Amino acid sequence: MVLTVLVVNDFDDGCGLNLRCIVEYFKSNFCKVIESRSIEEALSVAGRENLDLAIMSLSKKSCSDFLSILRIALGVTPLIGVADACSPQDFPFFSDNGVDDIIYSDISKDDLFRKVNSLSDAKEKIYSSFLVKDMLGKQKRKRVAIFSDNPLDLFDREFLSGDTVVDYMKAGNDLKEFASTDLFLIDAKIPNVEEVCANLKLCSLHQHKPVLLVARGEDKEKAVSVYNKNIGVKDIIYTDIHPSIISCKVNAHIKYKRLLDGFYREVKRNTYMSSVDALTTVYNRSFLEDFISRRENAMSHSAVLMIDLDKFKIINDKYGHAFADKVLSEVAVHLKSYIRLTDFIARYGGDEFVVFLRNISLTEIEKISERLVHSVAGKLFNGIHCTISIGACYIDKEEVKLREAIFIADSFMYISKKSGGNSVYFC
């Protein structure tokens, strides 16, 4: 079982657990483990990596704010929560926010892998349900790489005809040379066969490509042994069967690999398109509403900022919509660059943005808000000067409803605008 695993352990709130044993479990099984110290950092990883599994330490204090966002970013990737002091009464809360399974930090390796296998199987079934019944028959533009010390005559003429390319790999080959390869065939006779299989599954270019073992009569037991170690081998090809059967098997693996690739690309594209505002590249209103709907109360020691571009209608009327859109886009990028990585910014509507800040004091909010106002006023956006008005609502207890905090911040922002703009109003 070779997987790419994200392990999230939020130490910032003092709620991190000792997940070292779990990390070592996966590393000892040839898995690639990416460790993150915050959910916000995990969001970045989820956006750039093809993850097979995510594991995070659970506590209401550290998870409740951004767990919903992480769940959306992961898509169908399974999410396992690791609990320590959490009581079973808390589990429904985590389940409602997208955790697929909950384990305790002292779980045994065998029990953990059984749960992982179960979730991985469910994920594959989700993918399979989306497969379309086209692309049947012989695949075009196939590229197969064979790792062997000796040439192998495996395929029939029809498989090799046309645009099929067969490459031979040797020890020391740079895997990047085979970026366009559809499938790998590994000779079970080579001495480091396990290492080769594991390295292919850990390589970001190849981790989702089929890896098949090729075995002659005397190598069958070795091939079965390697296959049973769950290090990414999908099938075993025996050389004593007809080349047409081998060709059919390899063609089928390539076909379904391409179908899954197409589905995965579509899921990633749709997730991104449905979450990000096309003009400003920050989260959009739909994503914001989804986030708000998943949590009723705001976190203690957090804040909501409502930010509005002053006199944006005048800019629109004077310069035109295309020019004004460019201004708004540049302002959004600037705002995003000035807030912390742990913060969350979305376009609320028109020229208005909402920012959520966690683990922050009232004094820090004052500094951040004032810094934003002064930085925008001192910079040109699409060649003109602009100013912003900010309304800030500080939350020092968990009983405050998140929508109420947004309403308060929005009201304070209008007070700031009525006073002439280019200012902050907060409580």
N, C-alpha and C positions, 0 to 999 in steps of 0.2 A: 504494500500500500504506500506508494510514493505520492505525496500530496504537497501542495504549497499552502502553508498554514499561517494565518495571521493570529498572533497572540497579543491581546490588548490588556494591559495592566495599568490602570490609572493611579499612579502614585501621588499625583498633585494634591488629592484630597486626603491623603494619609490612609486610604482604603485599599491599597494594593495588597494582594495576596502573594504568597510564595508559589509561583507557578513554574519554578525552575525544573522541578521533577517532570512536569508535563512537557515542558520544552524539550528536555533531554529524551523523553519517550519518543517524540517524533523525530528528533535528529538521529537517534540510534536506528531508526527505521528508514533512513535515507530521505527523509522529508526535508523540504526547504521551509525554514521557520523565519518569519519576519516578525520582530518584536516591536511593539508600539507602547509608549508610555502614556498615551492619552487617546480618547476617542476621536479627537480632532485630527491627530496624526494618522489614526487608523483610516479616516475618511480619505485622506490623500493616498494611502496605500491601496485602498479599495478601488480608487479611480484609475490607478495605473497598472495594477497587477491582476492577473487571472487567478483568483483565489479558489481553492477547493474547500476550504474550511476556515472559519473564524472562531476564536476562543477568547473570552474576556472574563475578567473578574467581576463579580456582581456585588453591588451595594446600591441602595436607593440614592445615597448621597452622590455617588460618582457616576451613576448610569442614567438617572432619570431624565437628564436634560437633553442629551444628544443620542441616546440609544435609538430613538425612532429614525433619526437621520442616518445612522450607521446601517440600520436594517434596510432602508431604501437603497443605499449605496451598494450593499452587498447583493441585491437582487435575489436570485434563488440559491446563493451560496449558504450552506448551513451555518448557523450561529449557535455555539454551545457556551453557556454561562457556567462559571466556576464559583461556587458559593463556599463560604466558611462560616461566618457568623449569621448569615441570613436565615431566617426561620422559614419553614415550609409555607407559612401564611403569606410570605412575600412573593412566592413563586408565581401566583396568578398575575401579579403586576408585571413581572418580567416576560411572562408568556404573552401577555397582551401587547407588549412592546416589541415583539418579534424574536425573542429567544426561542430556539427550536428545542433545546434540551438543557437540563441543568444537572451538573455533577458536583460532587464535593472535592475539595482540593487534594484529599488523600486517596483518590480513586486509584485502583490498580491499573496497570498497563493493559491487561487483557480486557477488563471491563470498559476502559476508555475506547480501545480500538473497536470493540463490538458496537458501541454507540456510533462511532465515526462511520463504520461500514454501513450501518443501517441508514444514516442520514445521506451518505454518498449515494447509496442505491436509490433512495427517494429522489435525489437530485437528478440522477440519470433518467429516471422515469418521467420526471417533469420535462426534461429535454426531449425524450423520445415521443412524448405526446404531441410535440410541435412539428415532428418530421413530416415533410410533404412527400407524396408518392411520385416524385419525378426524379430526374437524374438517374433513372434505372439503366442497366446495361453497362457497357464498357465505358470507363471514365476516360476523358481526354486530357492530354498534357500531364500525364502521370510522371512523377519523379520518385524513384525508389533508391535508397542507399543501403548497401550491404556491407556489414562489418565482418570481415573474414580474412584469414591469412592465405586462403586459397580461393581461386575463382569458383563460383557456384553456378551451374547450369540449371535454373529452376523453372523458367517460364516457357509457355508455348509461343509460337510465332505471332499469333494474333495479338497477344498481350504486348509483345515487343514492337509491333508494327506501328508506323506513324510517328507520333511525337513523344513516345515513352523514352525516358532517360533513366539509365541504371548507373549509379556511382558506386565505387568501391572505397570504403573507408579503411584507414590503417591507424594503428596506435599513434597518438600525437597529432592527428588531424584536428584542426580548429573547427568546432561544431558550427561556427558562423558561416563556414564555406557551404554548408548544406541547408541554408535558411529556407530554400524553396522546396525542400524534400517533403513528400506527402507521408512516407512510411519508412520505417527502419527495419531491416532484417539483420539479426545478430546471430552469427554462427556459435552454437553452444559449445563448440570445441575450443574456442579461444580461452586462455587461462583466466582472464579478468572479466568474464562475461557479466557477472553481477554488478561490478563497478560501472561497466559501460551502460548497462540498462538504467541504473540509478542516475548516472550523470545526464543521460538523455532526458529523463523525466524532471530533473532539476533545472535544466536549461530553459530559460524563458522562451526561446525560439521554438522549442520542440516538446514542451511538457504535455501538450494535448495531442501529439501525433502518435499513431499506433506503433508499438514496438513488438515485433514478432521474433521468436526464436526459431532457428533452423537447426534441425537435429538429424543426424544419420543414425543408423541402428544402434551403434555402440554408445551414442550420446543421449539416448532417449531418457534414461533415468536422471541424468544431470539436468536436462532441460526441464523435466517435470519438477525437480527440486527447486530450480531457480524460479519457475512459474509460481510455485506454492509459497514463495517468500513475499509475494505481493509487492514487488518493486517496479511495477508498471508494465509487465509483459502481458499482452492481450491474448496471444495465441501461440501455438507451437506448430510449425510447418515441418513435416517429416519428408525427407528427400526421396523416400521409396514410393511415393504416390505419383500419379500422372501429372506432368507439367500443367495440363489444362485445369486440374483441380486446384493446384497451387495458385495458378493465375486467377482463378475465380475467387479464392479466399482473399488474396491480396487486393483484388479489385473491390471486393465488398468492404474491406476495412477502410480503403481510401474513400469509397463512396460515403460511408456514414461519418467518417471524419469530416468530410467537406460539408455535409448536411448540418452537423453540429456546429461547425465553424460559422456557417451562415446564420444559424439561429442565434448563436452567441453574439455575433456582431450586431444583429438586429436588436437584441435585448439591450446591449450596451448603448446603442444609438438612441433607442426609444427612452431609456432611463435618463440619458443626458438631456435629450430634447425636451422631455416632460418636466425637468427639474430646473433648468437654467434659462434665464431670460436672454433671448437671442441678441438684444441690443446691448445690454449692459454687462452680460456674462456673470452676473450674480444670480442667486436663487430667485425664482419667479414667485408670483403670488400663489399659484397652485401648489407649489412645493411648500410654501410658507403655511398655507391653510392645512395641509396634510400634517405638518409638524405640530401646529397648534392643536389640531384635533386629537393628537395622540397624548397630550398632557394638559391637564386642567389647571394645575397650579404652577406658578413660577417658582424657581429655586430661590432659596434664601441667599442673601449676599450676591444678588445679580441685578441686572438693570436692562431696561429697554430704552433705546434711543430712536426717536422719529426724526428723520432728516429730510428737509425740503429745500429745493433749489429756489432761491429768491427770484421773483419776477421772471420766471421761466416763460410765461406767456408773451412777455414783451420781446424776449429773444426769438421766440417762434414767429411772432408777427413781423419783426424787423428783418430777420435773416432767412426765414423759411424753415420748413420742417427738417429737411436733410441736415442743414447746419446745426439746428437745435438738437437733433438726435446725436450728432457727433459730440456736441458739448456734454450732453447727458451721459454718454458712454464714457467719455474721458473723466468726468467727475466720479462716476461709479468706480472706475479702476483706481482713482486716487483715494477714495474713501476706503476701499478694500485694502489698499497698501498701508493705510495708517492704523488699522485696527489689528488686534492680536490674532495669532493663528487659532487661538481657542474661542474666538468670537464668530458670530454668524450674521451675515448681512443678506438681505433680500430686497427686491424691488416691491414696494407695497402698492404702487400704482402711479402712473404719470411720472412726475419728477420727485416722488417721495420714496424714501428708503427706510427700512427698519433694521436695527442692529440689536442683537441679543448679546449681552456680556455676562459671563459667569465668574464666580470667585473674585469679586471686586468690591472695593470699599467706595463710600460716597466721595471721599477725597480723590480717589483715582478717576471716578467718573467725571468730576469737575475738570480734571487735568486733560483727560482724553477728549472731552467735548470741546473745551477751549482750544486745544491743539488742532482739532479738525476744522473749527471755524477759521482760525488764523491761517492754516495751511491752504485752505481753499481760496481765501481772499487774496493770498499772496502769489497765486499761480495763474497762468493763462491756460484757458481751455478752448481749443480750436481757435486760438488767437484773441480771445476776449477774457475780461475779468468777470468772475461770478462770486456770489456769496451764498451761504446756506444759513438756514435757521434750524435749531435743534431743540427738541423737547425731550427731557430725560426723566424717567421714572425709576427710582431706586427701590429695590425690594429687599427688606431686611428680615423677612419671615416667610415661611412656605405657605401661609394661609392665603396669600394674595393670588387671585385668579390671573392667569396669563393674559386673557383677553382684556381684563380690566386694566392691567398694567399698560397694554398697548393703547387703550383708549385714553388713559391719563397722559402718556407720553405724547400722543397725537394732539391732545388739547393744549398741553404746554408748548408744543411746537407752534401752534397758531398764536399763542400769546407772544412768543418770540417774534413771529412774523409781523404781528400788529404793532410791535414796538419798534419796527424799522428793519428787522432782519439782521443778518450777520451777527447773531448772538445765540446764547443758550439760556433756556429756562428749565429749571429742574427743582425737585423737592427730595 
